Structures are given as structure tokens and as C-alpha cells.
Amino acid sequence: MTQAKGDNWSQPAFPPSGWQCVHLGKVGEIVSGVTLGRKLGGSRARKVPYLRVANVKDAHLDLSDVYEVEASEEEIEKLRLRVGDLLLTEGGDVDKLGRGTLWQGELPLCIHQNHIFRVRFDPKQFSPEFISAQIASPCGKAYFLAHAKQTTGIATINQGVLARFPLIAPSITEQQRIASILRGQIAAVERARAAAGVRLEAANALANGYLRDAFNGITPLSVRPIPGPGLKGWEWQLLRDLARLESGHTPSRYRPEWWGGSIPWLALPDIRAFHGKVASDTVEFTNEHGIANSSSRVLPCLNFRRFV
């Protein structure tokens, strides 16, 4: 145990006494799934649902679009998923490397394809929730990234890399205790996220309410005919009679010397980012040469400055 100076807590040595570190392949059965397009020979086959990489997300499954594949009874028996099976993707895009979740019996019958590894443990010795959380941790992801085979934009792991994963394994009682704590903390995060979403919706509704109140329920239209008289003291006007309308004329993108000056360039990304607000900065800046060599015109603006 090491005491942190100035703190009233102790940081235990890791792993704690009584914990062991084992290779995943020593304690779990790792199986690759069915290969699409294989020859079944004379085996009798039937269609069954199967999981693709697209179905296996980080900590959850997306079963909105599940495909079927012809499989023999022997393959179905070998690859049929059971509650508590850990599913991990072999990779592809870097974000899919070692991505996984637990199978909770979401479908009565389902197998998996060969780009997904299934890991099955003895439930009397290992908690699937604890193992899943450990593999999904930053340390787990770092292990897969360090040992993956990488090409341009693609990273994959094989069964050997997965089998050598260093698994921290306390007693089953301790695993279940930790899994229970994590379950509660994750549920609290989800509740906080949901509450934040509700507050955001309420804030957006409040802003819309202010606009409705400001215009007394009138919805301005840009088409004719004018929908009846306005309120007392109000009148309808065409936008073109009140403001100068301009269309954009972008300086050539093939002339880099026309970009990167001091003149703010308001483009679609800025419009999206500042929707309903006042723009105080832009992603891009042009210069005098860009303006002079295009049909662009510098428009008046209020208190606009470049942030550096």
C-alpha cells in the first residue's frame, strides 16, 4: 500500500492480493463464427439469423436489421449463442477493434459470422459482465490497438491476440460485486444523459416559445398572397424591400493564395453551427486577392473579429 502525500486515502498495489492475471484463452472458449459463401456440401441446411459486425456495438447490440444464413445443424449446434456469451468484433475500422457486448438471449436462435469472436466462460468462475467491462476499458482497448494488424485505416485482431488478452481475475464474488457497482454507475450515467436530453428539449421549446410570443403567433411567409392583414400597427413587407440580398461567389479553391487572410468567409458549416445565433467567427478566411478575383463582395458586419 502506498500513501498519497496530503491525501487521506491509500492506493493499493495492483493487482490486489488474491487476484490473478490469466490469458483470456486459458479460461474462456473462443470461437470464430460462420464464413459466408462457404460450401455446405451434402449437409442439410436451414436459414437461421446471424450477427454481423454491424450488429455488435460498444456495450449494446443493434438488432434492427438481422440477416439470415444457410447453416447446417452441426454449425447451428456449435455456434448457437447462449446468455452470457461475450461477442467481440475482429476489427475493420479502428473504432470496431475489439468492440463488443454480451448476448442476453435477445433472439430465440442466433449464430454469428466469422468476423465476430464468441467467448464463453464457466459462470461459476467468471462474471460475463465483469469480463466485458474489463475488455471495454481503456486498458483493454489499448491492448487491442497495440497488438492489432494495421493497414491504411484498417485494424484487425486474430484469435491468437484475443487469447493472449491479460485478464485480471479476482474471485467470482469480487467480480460480481464490481460488476454490480459498475451496473449502478452506468445506470446513473444513463439517467443523467436522459435528464440532460429532456432539459435540452425544454430549452429549445422555450426559445421557440419566445419567438412565438414576440410575433404574436404570426408566421412570416415569403410567398404570395399575403395571408390577411397583420395585427394593429403591423404591416407585411417583402424581405427584398427591407434588406439587401446577396448570393455567394466562392473564390477558387485551386488558388490557395486566395485563402487564409483577414476577411471572414461565412460558409455552410458556419450557418449550421450558428443557426439562430449571431456569428462571431468563421471557419475560413479569404483575403483581398480572393475578393478581387471572384464575384464576391464584402458585406457590412457588426463587431466581427477573428479569434486567434
PEBELRA-V863038 format. One record per backbone hydrogen bond with DSSP energy under -1.0 kcal/mol. NH is the residue of the N-H (numbers start at 1). CO is the residue of the C=O. If there is no record, write none. Layout:
nh: <NH;NH>
co: <CO;CO>
This chain:
nh: <2;4;7;11;19;20;22;24;25;26;28;29;31;34;38;43;46;48;50;51;55;57;59;62;69;71;76;77;78;79;80;81;84;85;86;87;88;89;90;92;96;97;98;99;101;103;111;113;114;116;117;118;119;120;125;126;131;132;133;134;135;136;141;142;143;144;145;146;147;149;151;154;155;156;157;162;163;164;165;167;169;175;176;177;178;179;180;181;182;183;184;185;186;187;188;189;190;191;192;193;194;195;196;197;198;199;200;201;202;203;204;205;206;207;208;209;210;211;212;213;214;215;216;217;218;228;234;241;242;243;255;258;259;260;263;265;271;272;273;274;277;286;287;291;292;293;294>
co: <11;9;4;2;16;169;167;165;163;23;24;120;118;112;35;40;71;69;67;111;52;60;100;55;48;46;72;73;74;75;76;110;103;82;119;101;117;99;115;155;93;94;89;96;87;85;49;51;34;113;88;31;86;29;122;122;127;128;129;130;131;132;137;138;139;140;141;142;143;156;154;151;92;149;90;158;159;160;162;22;20;171;172;173;174;175;176;177;178;179;180;181;182;183;184;185;186;187;188;189;190;191;192;193;194;195;196;197;198;199;200;201;202;203;204;205;206;207;208;209;210;211;213;212;215;226;231;238;239;239;252;255;256;285;286;284;267;268;269;270;274;263;258;287;288;289;291>
